[in-house]
Amino acid sequence: MRHPTPTNNEIKLSAKRYIVSKTDSKGIITYSNDYFIEISGYSIGELIGQPHSLVRHPDMPKVVFKMMWDRISKGQNILAVVKNMAKNGDYYWVVTEFEPKIDPITNEIISHTAFRKAAPQKAIDTMAPIYKQLLEIEKIGGMEASEKFLREFLESNKTTYDAFVDELVENKGIVKIFFSGMKKMFS
């Protein structure tokens, strides 16, 4: 499937709706809710069987996805602010959280469910320039250099990635209840 050319058009997500998708352990889409289909612009047939990277926006640094995969492949959760791209090239910002499904016999991860909601403007305004800088660093020094920069950025701000993102997206109260409720509904 051909990757679209990015546009400067932002899709504003509803604060009252959520995007849910499931993938196998390798990131191949196995389920998509109606809102994901609507926002992404892909049909269910175009989504199922495709890698979730289908909606990856080129403005996203590789190090963010490396960090996400490092965590979720160990069955650990991660909350992330992500810029995605629809089929027509338009973009949308989400806060995403993952829930792994683990085989009770083998203890292996068999699937991941991603829960996404509209990212707060504060999170977008903070992360967009950081992502831009990480991309520039990746162009020059590769993913290792951007990972080093991100680590140093967090250390200089005396925080961890999780604490930084939690603060940005105000991951408490209603937001925490939202993700908890989604996990219960789709488990």
C-alpha positions in Angstrom: 0.0 0.0 0.0 1.4 3.4 -1.0 2.1 5.8 1.8 0.3 9.2 1.4 2.0 12.5 1.1 1.6 14.6 4.3 -0.7 17.6 4.2 -0.9 20.6 6.6 -4.5 19.7 7.5 -5.2 18.7 11.0 -8.1 16.4 11.8 -9.5 17.5 15.2 -10.6 14.5 17.2 -13.6 14.4 19.3 -12.9 14.6 23.0 -15.8 12.3 23.5 -14.7 9.5 21.2 -11.8 7.1 21.3 -9.8 5.1 18.8 -9.2 1.4 19.5 -7.1 -1.0 17.5 -5.7 -4.4 18.1 -2.6 -5.9 16.6 -0.8 -9.2 16.8 2.5 -9.4 18.6 4.3 -8.1 15.5 2.1 -5.0 15.1 -0.2 -6.3 12.3 -3.7 -4.8 12.7 -6.3 -7.4 13.6 -9.1 -5.1 14.8 -10.2 -1.5 14.3 -13.1 0.3 15.8 -15.4 2.5 13.7 -13.7 5.7 14.9 -10.3 4.5 13.8 -11.7 3.7 10.3 -13.4 7.1 10.1 -10.4 9.1 11.2 -7.7 7.2 9.3 -9.7 7.2 6.1 -8.9 3.6 5.5 -11.6 0.9 5.0 -11.6 -2.0 7.4 -10.3 -4.1 4.5 -7.4 -1.8 4.0 -6.5 -1.8 7.8 -6.8 -5.5 8.7 -3.6 -7.3 7.9 -1.5 -4.2 7.6 1.3 -3.0 10.0 0.1 -0.4 12.4 2.9 1.8 11.0 0.5 2.4 8.1 -0.7 5.5 10.0 2.8 6.6 11.1 3.4 10.3 10.3 6.9 11.1 9.0 7.1 13.9 11.6 7.4 11.2 14.3 11.0 10.3 15.3 11.9 6.6 15.1 13.2 6.7 18.7 9.7 7.2 20.1 8.5 4.0 18.4 11.7 2.1 19.5 10.9 3.1 23.0 7.3 2.1 22.7 8.2 -1.3 21.2 10.9 -1.9 23.8 8.3 -1.4 26.5 5.3 -3.2 25.0 7.3 -6.2 23.8 8.2 -6.8 27.5 4.5 -6.5 28.5 5.0 -3.1 30.0 2.6 -0.2 29.3 3.6 3.1 27.9 1.6 6.3 27.5 2.7 8.3 24.5 1.8 11.4 22.5 1.7 10.5 18.8 1.1 12.3 15.5 -0.6 9.9 13.1 -1.4 10.3 9.4 -4.7 9.5 7.6 -4.9 7.9 4.2 -5.3 11.4 2.5 -2.2 12.8 4.2 -4.0 14.8 6.9 -2.7 14.4 10.5 -4.1 13.9 13.9 -2.6 13.9 17.4 -3.4 11.2 20.0 -2.5 10.1 23.4 -2.1 6.3 23.2 -1.8 3.6 25.8 -1.3 -0.1 25.2 -2.6 -3.2 26.9 -0.8 -6.5 26.0 -2.7 -9.8 26.0 -0.5 -12.5 27.4 -1.0 -16.3 26.7 -1.6 -17.8 30.2 0.2 -21.0 29.2 3.3 -19.8 27.4 3.4 -16.3 29.1 4.1 -14.9 25.6 2.5 -11.7 24.3 -0.1 -12.7 21.7 -1.6 -9.3 20.9 -1.7 -5.6 21.8 -4.7 -3.3 22.2 -4.1 0.4 21.7 -6.4 2.9 23.2 -6.2 6.5 21.8 -7.9 9.7 22.5 -7.4 13.3 21.4 -4.1 14.8 22.7 -4.5 18.0 24.7 -3.2 21.1 22.9 -0.6 21.6 25.7 0.9 18.1 24.9 1.0 18.8 21.2 2.6 22.3 21.7 5.3 20.7 23.9 6.0 17.5 22.0 6.0 18.9 18.4 9.2 20.9 18.8 10.9 18.1 20.7 9.9 15.6 18.0 11.2 18.0 15.3 14.6 18.2 17.2 14.7 14.4 17.6 14.1 14.0 13.8 17.0 16.4 13.0 19.3 14.5 15.4 18.2 11.2 13.8 19.1 12.6 10.3 22.6 13.4 11.4 23.5 10.8 14.1 20.9 8.1 13.8 18.5 6.8 16.4 21.2 6.2 19.0 21.9 10.0 19.0 18.3 10.9 19.3 17.8 8.4 22.2 20.8 10.0 23.9 19.4 13.5 23.4 16.0 12.4 24.8 17.6 10.7 27.8 19.7 13.9 28.5 16.6 16.1 28.0 14.6 14.1 30.6 17.6 14.0 33.1 18.1 17.8 32.8 14.4 18.3 33.6 14.8 15.8 36.5 12.0 13.6 35.2 11.3 10.3 33.6 9.5 9.8 30.2 6.5 8.5 32.0 6.3 11.3 34.5 6.9 13.9 31.7 4.0 12.5 29.5 1.7 12.0 32.5 2.1 15.7 33.4 1.6 16.8 29.8 -1.6 14.9 29.2 -2.8 15.4 32.8 -2.9 11.6 33.2 -5.0 11.7 36.3 -8.6 12.0 37.2 -10.9 11.7 34.1 -8.1 10.7 31.7 -6.9 7.8 34.0 -10.6 6.7 34.4 -11.0 6.8 30.6 -8.0 4.5 29.9 -9.0 2.2 32.7 -12.6 2.0 31.4 -11.4 1.3 27.8 -9.1 -1.5 29.0 -12.0 -3.1 30.9 -14.4 -2.8 27.9 -12.0 -4.3 25.4 -10.2 -7.0 27.6 
